[in-house]
């Protein structure tokens, strides 16, 4: 058994080496396919991190009417803090809101002068609410719609913020679907290339195959090397795709680091390099081995 496996591997390596340009073409196509696959994985990681970053910055701001007494606002604050869905509630008075506004626009002389000329503070007191989970904002917003609070509340910012999250999620989902479709197309193309490579190898070795069968070689010894050839192409392509992808990820990392606070895509890639290599080798073997097996079943009948 060990001898047969050793011979199958030996013949498989020989076939891969003898079919020089065909093997090279196969590996290049598979590298492209596997690079798209790993790109899709990294894109999913980036988009999840981006959504989490956006969601972390989004809260529900409840603006109260100017005439609302502070004790009533604090009473609403206390009621909200008792909810299990609520993480934090910050009270911002009209005076504090005005101070914050001045601080933000301190370098704009026109706005600063206009604010200083105001006789009354136009800004409303508000509560800034953070939920435990992003999915809980809808429930909190629903509670704020209580008719008893209608006389106190001027507006709630949840609807506008939710539109931002929904729009971002829709864009990401569409891109993910497109990336998945592209990965399948590239995998199909790579599979067809492997299939045709094995078919041509079988045709060019038809005399050798005939001799092997004439001397009583088993089907596994005749067919096995061609499946091994496809698997070798898949493994080489998997390693090559990592080598090709790494500098690309390193090059784009500064851009995403600036866009997504506290997240370095290259550091993530490097920290999980063994996982990525495992995925790529598995996917490469699946494409190469399965395509070779189908070709062998079709063109090397008993």
N, C-alpha and C positions, 0 to 999 in steps of 0.2 A: 504493500500500500504506500509506504514512504517512498519507495523507488518510483512508483507511477506518478505520485505528486511531484517529486523532484524533476522527473522528465517533462511533465506538463509545464511546470514553471520555466524550465530551461528552454523548451521549444517556444513558449510564449515570449520570453525575452528575445530570442533569436528572431521570431517573426516581427516583433516591434522594431528591432534594429534594421532588419532587411528592408522593411517597408518605409525607409527613411522619410521621404517627402510627404507620403500619406500620413505617417504617424505624426509628423510635425504639424501638418495642417489640422489634423484631428485635435491635437493638444491645444493649438491656438484657438480654435473655435470653442473648445471646452473651457479654456481660460476666460474667454469673453463671457460665456454663460455663467460660470461660477462667480465671476467678478460682479455681474449684475445681481446674482443671488446674495452675495455678501453685502453689496451696496444696499439692497432692500432691507436686510437685517439692521444695518447701521441706521438707515433712514427711519425705521420703526422706533429704534432707540431714541433718536434725536427728536422725533415728533412727540413721543410720550413725555420726554423731558421738557419740551417746549410747552406742551399743554399744561403740564404740572406747574411750570414756572408762571404761566399766565394765570392759571387758576389760583395760585398762591397769592398773586397780587390783587386778585379781584375779591371784592367784598360787597356787602349790601350796605348802602348808605341811606339812612332814613332821615329826611329833612322835615323838621317840625315848623309849624307856623310861628311867625315872630312873637305872637301874643301868648304862646304856650308857656305856662309857668315852669320854672326849672325843676320843681319838685315832682311835677307830673312826668317830665322827661326821664328823671332819675327813677321814677316808679316803673316806667316802661323798660328802662335799662335793667332793673333788678328782675323783672318778669322774664326778660329775654335770657338773662344769665342763668336762670333756673332750668332752661331747656337743655336737654341732653345733646341736641344737635348743634348747639352754639359753643364755640371755642372761646371767643373773647368779644366783649362789647366795649367800645371806647366812646366816651361822651366828649363832643367838641362844642363848646359854647359859641355864641355869635362872636364874642370878643376874641376867643382863641382862633376861630376861623378867619377873622380879619387879620390877626397877627400872622397866621400861616400864609395868607394870601400876599401880605406885604413882603414876607421873607422870600417867597418864590419869585416875586417880581421886583426885588430890591434894585436890580440893575437897569430896570426900565423906568426912566425918569418921568415919562408921560403918564404911565399907570400910577406911579407913586404919587405924583402931584394930584392926579384925579382923585385918588383915594383920600388924600389929606384934606381935600376940599369938601368931602362929603359931610353933611350935617348929621346924618344918621347911618348906622351900620346896616347895610342892605343884606348881609349874609345871615342865613338861618342857622339855628342850632341843629346839631345832627348827632346821630349814633352810627358808628362804623362797626358792622357786625361781621365776624369771621366764623365760618362754619367748621365743624370737625372734618367733614368730607364735602367735596364740591357738589356731590349729588344731593346734599341736604339743603342747599340754598333755596330750592323751590318750595320746600316745606316751611322754611322760615319766612319766605315771602308771603306764603299763604296765610300764616299766622298774623302777619302785619296787615293783612287785608281785613282784619276784624272790624266790624262796623263801629265798635266802641272807640276805636282809635282814629276813625275817619275825621273827627273834629280836630284832632291834634296834628295829624300828619299832612304835610303839603305834598310830598312825593317820595317814591322809593326808587332807587337806581337799579334795582335787580334786572329789570327787563332789558335795559341797554347793555349791561354787562353780559347777560346770558346770550344775547345775539352775537357778541364777540366770540364767546366760547363755541357756540353752535357753528358759526361761520368757519372758524379755524378747524373744528372737528370735521366738517364736511369737506374742506379742502384736503385735509390729511387723508381722509378715507378714500377720496377719489384718486389721489396720488398713489396710495397704497395698492388700490385695485389695479391701477395702470402698471405699477411696478411688478405686481404679481403676475399679470398677464404677460409682460415683457420677459420675465424669468421663465415662464412656461414656454414661450415661443423660442427663446434662446436654448432652453434645454431640449426642445424638440429638434431644433436645427442641429445641435451637437449630437443628439442621438442618431439622427439620419446620417451625419458624417461618419460616425463610428460604424454604423450599419454598413454603409457603402465601402468603408475601408476594409472591414472584415470580409465583405463579399468579394472585393477585388483580390484580397490576399488568398482566399479560398480558390478563386479562379486561377491565379498565377501559380499556386502550389498543387494544382489538380493531379499532376503526374506523381508528385511525392505522396499525396494522400492515397492515390490508387495503389502505390507500392506498399504503403503501411497497411492498408486493408488486405492486400494480397498475402502478406506475411502473418496476418492474424492479429493486428493491433486492435485493442478494444476501442469502443466508441468514445470513451472518456479520454483516451490518449490522443485520438484523432481530433476531437472537438475542443478539448480543454484548452490547448494553447491559444486558440483564437479568442476564447472568453478572457483568458489571462491577459492577452494583448489589449483588450478593451479596458480591463481593470487597471493595467499599468498606465494607460493614457489618462484615465480618470485620476489616479493618484498624483501623477506628475502635474497635471493641470490644476489640481487642488493646491499643491504646494506653490506652483507658479502664480496662481491667483492671489494668494496671500502676499507673495513678494511684490506683485504688481500693485495690490491695493494699499499696502502699508504706506508707501511714500505719498500716495494720493490723499489718504486720510490725514497724514502729517501736514500736508500742504494746506488743506481746508480747515484744519483744526482751529487756527487763530480766529477765523471768521465766525465759526460757531461758538467759540469761547466768548467772543464779544457779544454775540446775540443771545446766548443762553447763559445766564449768570451761574458761575460755579460749576460748569460742566465742561470737561475736556474730552472730546470724542476720541482723540488719539490715545489718551491715558486709559480710557475705557477699552479701546480696541486692544491695546498692549496688555492690559490686565486680564483680558479674556481671550488671549491669543490661542491658547490650547483648545478652548471651546470652539473658536472659529475654525481652526485647523481640522478639528474633528468633524464639524459640520461639512466643511468643504470636501474632505476625503470621503465621507459617507455619501454625499451628493454626487461626487465624481465617480465613485465606484458604482453607484446606482445607475447613472447615465451610461457609463462605459460598459459595465458588466451586463446590464439588461439588454442594451442594444446589440452587443456581441452575441449574447445568448439567443436572441431572436433571429439574428442573421445565420448563426450556426444551425439552428433548428430548421430554418428554411432551405439553406443551401447545402447542408451536409446531412442528407437523409441516410437512414440505415441501409 
